[in-house]
Amino acid sequence: MNRKLGTAVFMMMACTFGPMTAAAEEDDESASEATIDVTGTGETSTHECKPDSTVEITGASNNVTLTGECKSVTVNGSSNVVKVEATRVIDVTGASNTVTWKRGHGKSKPKVSRTGMGNKITQEK
């Protein structure tokens, strides 16, 4: 759903349901802080992770920078370029994705899982 249509539907529902919608939105907001979703093609974005953040990047040719500490980073698709400051887990599926990470949590390196062809996961030096 495109953003304008989604906003219009939300506003219509907010007018109809009033306080009930606002309460549901607050609950969704706290849950959405723990999950960062990047979906699309050719997107360039920067997101700040919290220690409980799970990140899901889906699509093609996205350029994503993740600051802070992420619980996990999952990349699905092709030709995505992802820079991660810190994470516990990196899971890459697809083809020709590049993930660069600076550090794991504490002194541990992140657990890395790679499925597909031509995916590169390296530590920034």
C-alpha positions as CSV (number, residue, x, y, z in Angstrom):
1,M,0.0,0.0,0.0
2,N,1.5,3.4,-0.9
3,R,2.0,5.9,1.9
4,K,-0.7,8.4,0.9
5,L,-3.3,5.7,0.7
6,G,-2.2,4.2,4.0
7,T,-2.3,7.6,5.7
8,A,-5.8,8.2,4.3
9,V,-7.0,4.8,5.5
10,F,-5.5,5.4,9.0
11,M,-7.1,8.9,9.3
12,M,-10.5,7.5,8.3
13,M,-10.2,4.7,10.9
14,A,-9.0,7.2,13.5
15,C,-12.0,9.4,13.0
16,T,-14.3,6.3,13.2
17,F,-12.8,4.6,16.2
18,G,-11.1,7.6,18.0
19,P,-9.5,6.7,21.3
20,M,-9.5,2.9,20.6
21,T,-7.3,3.5,17.5
22,A,-4.9,5.8,19.4
23,A,-4.4,3.1,22.1
24,A,-3.7,0.5,19.5
25,E,-1.3,2.8,17.8
26,E,0.7,3.3,21.0
27,D,1.0,-0.5,21.4
28,D,2.1,-0.9,17.8
29,E,4.6,1.9,18.2
30,S,6.5,0.2,21.1
31,A,6.5,-3.1,19.2
32,S,7.7,-1.4,16.0
33,E,10.7,0.2,17.9
34,A,12.0,-3.4,18.3
35,T,11.6,-4.2,14.6
36,I,13.1,-2.2,11.8
37,D,11.8,-3.2,8.3
38,V,13.4,-2.0,5.1
39,T,11.6,-3.2,2.0
40,G,12.0,-2.0,-1.5
41,T,14.4,-1.4,-4.3
42,G,17.1,1.2,-4.4
43,E,16.4,2.6,-1.0
44,T,19.1,4.4,0.9
45,S,18.5,4.8,4.7
46,T,20.1,4.9,8.1
47,H,18.5,3.4,11.2
48,E,19.4,3.5,14.9
49,C,19.2,0.1,16.6
50,K,18.5,-0.6,20.2
51,P,19.9,-3.8,21.9
52,D,16.5,-5.5,21.3
53,S,16.1,-4.4,17.7
54,T,15.6,-7.0,15.0
55,V,16.3,-5.7,11.5
56,E,14.8,-7.2,8.3
57,I,16.0,-5.9,4.9
58,T,14.1,-7.3,1.9
59,G,14.5,-6.3,-1.7
60,A,17.2,-5.3,-4.2
61,S,19.9,-2.7,-4.4
62,N,19.2,-1.2,-1.0
63,N,21.9,0.7,0.8
64,V,21.3,0.5,4.6
65,T,23.4,1.8,7.5
66,L,22.6,0.5,11.0
67,T,24.0,2.4,14.0
68,G,23.9,1.3,17.6
69,E,23.5,-2.3,18.7
70,C,21.1,-4.6,16.9
71,K,19.9,-7.9,18.2
72,S,19.9,-9.4,14.7
73,V,20.1,-8.4,11.1
74,T,18.4,-10.4,8.3
75,V,19.0,-9.6,4.6
76,N,16.9,-11.1,1.9
77,G,17.1,-10.4,-1.8
78,S,19.9,-9.3,-4.1
79,S,22.6,-6.6,-4.4
80,N,21.9,-5.1,-1.0
81,V,24.7,-3.2,0.8
82,V,24.4,-3.1,4.6
83,K,26.7,-1.6,7.1
84,V,26.2,-2.7,10.7
85,E,27.8,-1.1,13.8
86,A,27.1,-4.0,16.2
87,T,24.9,-7.1,16.2
88,R,24.6,-10.6,17.6
89,V,23.4,-12.3,14.5
90,I,23.7,-11.8,10.7
91,D,21.5,-13.9,8.4
92,V,21.8,-13.4,4.6
93,T,19.7,-15.1,2.0
94,G,19.8,-14.4,-1.7
95,A,22.5,-13.3,-4.1
96,S,25.3,-10.7,-4.3
97,N,24.5,-9.1,-0.9
98,T,27.3,-7.3,1.0
99,V,27.2,-7.0,4.8
100,T,30.0,-5.2,6.7
101,W,29.9,-5.3,10.5
102,K,32.2,-3.4,13.0
103,R,31.6,-5.6,16.1
104,G,29.5,-8.1,17.9
105,H,28.0,-7.6,21.3
106,G,30.5,-7.6,24.1
107,K,33.7,-9.5,23.0
108,S,31.8,-12.0,20.8
109,K,31.7,-12.0,17.0
110,P,28.2,-12.2,15.5
111,K,26.8,-15.5,14.6
112,V,26.7,-15.5,10.7
113,S,24.4,-17.5,8.4
114,R,24.7,-17.2,4.7
115,T,22.5,-18.9,2.0
116,G,22.7,-18.2,-1.7
117,M,25.3,-17.2,-4.1
118,G,27.9,-14.4,-4.0
119,N,27.0,-13.0,-0.6
120,K,29.8,-11.3,1.3
121,I,29.9,-10.8,5.1
122,T,33.0,-9.2,6.4
123,Q,34.2,-7.3,9.5
124,E,35.2,-3.7,8.9
125,K,38.9,-3.1,9.7
